[in-house]
Amino acid sequence: MEHITPDAASTQPEQPVLVSVIVPVYNVRPYLSECLDALIDQTYRTLEIILIDDGSTDGSAAICDAYAAQDDRIQVIHQANHGQGAARNVGLDHAQGEYICFVDADDVPDRRYVATLVHGMDDHGADMATIRFSHIDENGHPIVRHAPHNRYDTIVTLTREQALALILTNQLESFPWAYAVRSALYNGPKRIRFPEGQVMEDSATTYRAMANGSRLVYLPAPVYEYRIRPGSTMNGSNPAITQGSILNCARILRTVDDLGLPDNDVMDIRCHYFEILIACHYTLLKDHRLCRHDDDCMTQARYVASLAQSCAEHIDPSRLPPGTRLRWQLIRRGLSPMVAFIERMVRR
């Protein structure tokens, strides 16, 4: 890990390269114009802005078309609703740029957002770059939230292995909009696409893009506003979040040995996802709203316990928090349903 002073000498490319900005759009009418205005106003001008209208029913599609009529850098693709992962994949299929950025249509990128990422990659010979971000509410007011991703205050360059270890233990976020990526990492020989039909698809994808690269640069500039709003997929108790977490755990634990990471990092990653599995197991038992029927929750909880058992055979328990070790022992002894029932009654 190499720390670099922000005023270090840099060279920028003689000719600006094309950057593809991919924006999935689904029923975000109150916020869409602010996002698109911010993209049109980017200081980095050599852009193609790909809007994927994912079956919007609130007038968002018409807003997309109106902006495309005013700026020839914008193209709109209309499709039936298939979810954010599928929309991002359509954008990747159409992207012509040397670099790729993703933006969520209810967020607000700073006008320096693209320039910061692209110049950071070029200056430091990186395949990926990431930036700081801030949180805002549905009205655009700042929200104070701690994010491990934002802890650096200097430019830091990371090797592929260092970056993967941080992303896979959530010390760097997986949000696609927090990164710029050389398009070859997605569209090259080892083609990568987002899982479709699930939420938290970014957690199953960003690390795979980094695995195709060799170097990531962390840029401390806070140039993106991430909107937290009521009704968001990632807000509140959402069955899809639990299901997405389980799918991601299974996928990552199945492939972590193939990433070529040091043994110590692999152990940290396994322990991290073991903790998530234990949390998901108890969540399924405690909150039956996550399933159509109580029996469904029990079946899924047993499946998660079986994943945890497979993972437990390859981890060092001493690296786990005491609470996780206790909850795992209760699962092994068949006591977790009773514990979850008691916790549910106490919560009432």
C-alpha positions in Angstrom: 0.0 0.0 0.0 1.6 3.3 -1.2 0.5 6.7 0.1 1.0 9.6 -2.3 0.7 13.3 -1.6 -2.2 14.9 -3.5 0.2 17.5 -5.1 2.5 14.8 -6.5 3.5 15.4 -10.1 1.1 14.1 -12.7 0.7 13.8 -16.4 -2.6 13.7 -18.2 -3.3 12.1 -21.6 -2.8 14.4 -24.6 -6.2 13.5 -26.0 -9.2 12.9 -23.7 -10.4 9.3 -24.0 -14.1 8.4 -24.2 -15.7 7.6 -20.9 -19.0 5.6 -20.8 -21.3 6.6 -17.9 -24.0 4.0 -17.3 -27.1 5.1 -15.5 -29.9 2.6 -14.7 -33.2 4.5 -14.4 -36.4 3.1 -12.7 -39.1 5.3 -11.2 -36.9 8.1 -9.9 -38.7 11.1 -11.4 -38.3 13.5 -8.5 -34.5 13.1 -8.6 -33.6 12.3 -12.2 -33.2 15.8 -13.6 -30.8 16.8 -10.8 -28.7 13.7 -11.6 -28.7 14.3 -15.4 -27.9 18.0 -15.0 -24.9 17.0 -12.9 -23.7 14.6 -15.7 -24.2 17.1 -18.5 -22.2 19.7 -16.4 -19.2 17.4 -15.9 -15.8 19.1 -16.4 -14.7 16.0 -18.3 -16.6 16.5 -21.5 -15.7 13.4 -23.6 -18.6 11.3 -22.4 -21.2 8.9 -23.6 -24.1 8.9 -21.1 -26.1 5.7 -21.5 -29.5 5.8 -19.8 -31.2 2.5 -19.4 -34.9 3.1 -18.7 -35.8 -0.1 -16.9 -39.6 0.0 -17.5 -40.3 3.1 -15.5 -44.0 4.0 -15.0 -43.7 7.4 -13.3 -42.5 9.6 -16.2 -38.8 9.0 -15.8 -38.7 7.6 -19.4 -40.0 10.9 -20.9 -37.4 12.8 -18.9 -34.6 10.6 -20.3 -35.9 11.2 -23.9 -36.1 14.9 -23.3 -32.5 15.1 -22.1 -31.3 12.9 -25.0 -32.9 15.4 -27.5 -30.9 18.2 -25.9 -27.4 16.5 -25.7 -26.1 14.2 -28.3 -23.8 12.5 -25.8 -26.9 10.9 -24.2 -28.5 7.7 -25.5 -31.6 6.1 -24.0 -32.4 2.4 -24.1 -35.9 1.5 -23.1 -36.7 -2.0 -21.8 -39.1 -3.9 -19.7 -38.3 -4.0 -16.0 -35.6 -6.5 -15.2 -33.8 -4.9 -12.3 -30.7 -2.9 -11.7 -28.2 -5.7 -12.5 -29.8 -6.4 -15.8 -29.9 -2.6 -16.7 -26.2 -2.2 -15.9 -25.5 -5.2 -18.1 -27.3 -3.6 -21.0 -25.2 -0.5 -20.4 -22.0 -2.6 -20.5 -23.1 -4.2 -23.7 -23.5 -0.8 -25.4 -20.5 0.9 -23.8 -17.8 2.2 -26.3 -15.6 4.1 -23.8 -12.1 3.2 -22.7 -13.3 3.8 -19.1 -16.6 3.0 -17.5 -18.4 4.7 -14.6 -21.8 3.8 -13.1 -24.1 6.4 -11.6 -27.4 5.8 -9.8 -30.2 8.0 -11.1 -31.3 9.3 -7.8 -27.7 10.4 -6.7 -25.8 13.5 -7.4 -22.2 13.3 -8.8 -20.1 16.4 -8.3 -19.2 18.1 -11.6 -15.6 16.9 -11.0 -16.6 13.3 -10.5 -15.6 11.8 -13.9 -12.4 14.0 -14.2 -11.2 13.0 -10.7 -11.6 9.3 -11.4 -10.1 9.3 -14.9 -7.2 11.6 -14.2 -6.5 9.6 -11.0 -6.3 6.4 -13.0 -4.0 7.9 -15.7 -1.8 9.6 -13.2 -1.1 6.5 -11.1 -1.3 3.8 -13.8 -4.3 2.1 -12.3 -7.0 -0.1 -13.7 -9.6 1.1 -11.3 -10.0 4.3 -9.2 -12.3 5.0 -6.3 -13.4 8.1 -4.5 -15.0 9.3 -1.3 -18.7 10.0 -1.1 -21.2 11.7 1.2 -24.8 10.8 2.1 -27.9 13.0 1.5 -31.5 12.4 2.3 -34.5 12.5 -0.1 -34.5 16.3 0.0 -30.7 16.7 -0.6 -29.8 17.5 3.0 -26.6 16.0 4.3 -26.7 12.9 6.5 -23.8 12.0 8.8 -23.0 8.4 8.3 -19.7 6.5 9.0 -18.4 4.6 6.0 -15.1 2.6 6.3 -14.6 3.5 2.6 -14.1 7.1 3.5 -11.3 6.7 6.0 -8.4 7.7 3.8 -7.4 11.3 3.6 -4.5 10.9 1.1 -4.1 9.2 -2.3 -3.4 5.5 -1.8 -2.4 3.0 -4.4 -3.2 -0.6 -3.8 -2.0 -3.8 -5.6 -4.7 -6.2 -6.9 -4.3 -8.4 -3.9 -4.5 -5.5 -1.4 -7.6 -4.1 -3.1 -9.4 -7.4 -3.3 -8.8 -8.1 0.4 -10.3 -4.7 1.4 -13.3 -5.0 -1.0 -14.1 -8.5 0.1 -14.1 -7.6 3.8 -16.1 -4.5 3.2 -13.3 -2.1 4.1 -13.8 -0.7 0.6 -17.4 -0.5 -0.6 -18.6 -2.4 -3.6 -20.9 0.4 -4.9 -20.3 0.6 -8.7 -20.7 4.4 -8.7 -17.7 4.7 -6.3 -15.3 3.4 -9.0 -14.1 4.1 -12.5 -12.9 1.0 -14.3 -11.0 0.3 -17.5 -13.6 -1.2 -19.8 -11.4 -4.2 -20.6 -11.9 -5.4 -17.0 -15.6 -5.8 -17.8 -15.6 -6.4 -21.5 -12.3 -8.1 -22.1 -11.5 -11.8 -22.4 -12.7 -12.5 -18.8 -16.1 -10.9 -19.4 -17.9 -9.8 -16.3 -21.6 -9.1 -15.8 -23.8 -8.3 -12.8 -26.0 -11.1 -11.4 -29.6 -10.5 -12.5 -32.7 -10.8 -10.4 -31.2 -10.0 -7.0 -30.2 -7.0 -5.0 -26.7 -6.3 -3.7 -25.5 -7.5 -7.1 -22.6 -5.0 -6.8 -21.1 -7.1 -3.9 -20.9 -10.0 -6.3 -19.3 -8.0 -9.1 -16.9 -5.2 -8.1 -14.3 -7.5 -6.7 -14.4 -9.6 -9.9 -13.6 -6.5 -11.9 -10.6 -5.8 -9.6 -9.5 -9.4 -10.0 -9.1 -8.8 -13.7 -6.9 -5.8 -13.0 -3.5 -5.1 -11.3 -3.8 -1.8 -9.5 -6.3 0.4 -7.8 -5.9 4.1 -6.7 -7.9 5.5 -3.8 -8.7 9.2 -4.3 -9.7 11.2 -1.2 -11.9 13.7 -3.1 -15.5 13.6 -1.9 -17.2 14.0 -5.4 -20.4 11.9 -5.1 -23.6 12.3 -3.1 -25.3 9.0 -2.3 -29.0 9.5 -1.6 -30.7 7.6 1.2 -34.5 7.7 0.6 -37.6 6.0 2.0 -38.7 3.1 -0.1 -35.2 2.4 -1.4 -34.3 -1.2 -2.0 -31.4 -1.0 0.4 -33.4 0.7 3.2 -35.1 -1.0 6.0 -36.0 -4.7 6.6 -36.1 -6.1 3.1 -36.3 -9.8 2.3 -34.3 -9.2 -0.9 -31.3 -7.9 1.1 -31.1 -11.1 3.2 -31.5 -13.2 0.1 -28.9 -11.2 -1.8 -26.5 -11.5 1.1 -26.9 -15.3 1.2 -26.3 -15.6 -2.6 -23.2 -13.4 -2.4 -21.8 -15.4 0.5 -22.2 -18.7 -1.3 -20.7 -17.3 -4.5 -17.7 -15.7 -2.9 -16.9 -18.6 -0.5 -17.1 -20.9 -3.5 -14.5 -18.9 -5.5 -12.2 -17.2 -3.0 -9.5 -19.8 -3.3 -9.3 -19.0 -7.0 -8.3 -15.4 -6.6 -4.6 -16.0 -5.8 -4.6 -14.2 -2.5 -2.3 -14.8 0.5 -3.6 -17.4 2.9 -4.1 -14.8 5.7 -6.3 -12.7 3.5 -8.3 -15.7 2.4 -8.9 -16.6 6.1 -10.0 -13.0 6.8 -12.5 -13.2 3.9 -13.9 -16.5 5.0 -14.4 -15.3 8.6 -16.1 -12.2 7.3 -18.6 -14.1 5.2 -19.1 -16.7 8.0 -20.2 -13.8 10.2 -22.7 -12.7 7.6 -24.1 -16.2 7.2 -24.6 -16.5 11.0 -26.4 -13.1 11.0 -28.6 -14.2 8.0 -29.5 -17.5 9.7 -30.9 -15.7 12.8 -32.5 -13.0 10.7 -34.5 -15.6 8.9 -35.6 -17.2 12.2 -36.6 -14.0 13.9 -38.3 -12.1 11.1 -40.9 -14.3 9.4 -41.9 -11.4 7.2 -38.8 -12.3 5.1 -40.6 -15.5 3.8 -44.1 -16.3 2.5 -44.5 -19.0 5.1 -42.8 -19.9 8.4 -41.7 -23.2 6.9 -40.0 -21.4 4.1 -37.9 -19.5 6.7 -37.0 -22.6 8.5 -35.9 -24.3 5.2 -33.8 -21.3 4.2 -32.3 -21.0 7.7 -31.2 -24.7 7.5 -29.7 -24.0 4.1 -27.7 -21.1 5.5 -26.6 -23.2 8.5 -25.3 -25.8 6.0 -23.3 -23.1 4.2 -21.9 -22.0 7.5 -21.0 -25.5 8.4 -19.0 -25.9 5.1 -17.3 -22.6 5.8 -16.5 -23.4 9.5 -14.4 -26.3 8.3 -11.9 -23.8 6.8 -11.7 -21.0 9.3 -9.9 -20.2 12.5 -12.6 -19.7 15.2 -10.2 -17.6 17.3 -10.6 -14.8 14.6 -14.3 -14.6 15.2 -16.0 -12.2 17.6 -17.2 -14.0 20.8 -20.8 -13.4 19.9 -20.5 -15.1 16.6 -18.8 -18.1 18.1 -21.6 -18.4 20.7 -24.3 -18.1 18.1 -22.6 -20.7 15.9 -22.4 -23.2 18.8 -26.2 -22.7 19.4 -26.8 -23.4 15.7 -24.7 -26.6 15.9 -26.7 -27.8 18.9 -30.1 -27.1 17.2 -30.9 -24.3 19.7 -31.0 -21.3 17.3 -34.8 -21.5 16.6 -35.5 -21.4 20.4 -33.1 -18.5 20.9 -34.6 -16.6 17.9 -38.1 -17.2 19.3 -37.1 -15.7 22.7 -35.4 -12.7 21.0 -38.6 -12.2 18.9 -40.8 -12.3 22.0 -38.5 -9.9 23.9 -38.5 -7.5 20.9 -42.3 -7.4 21.0 
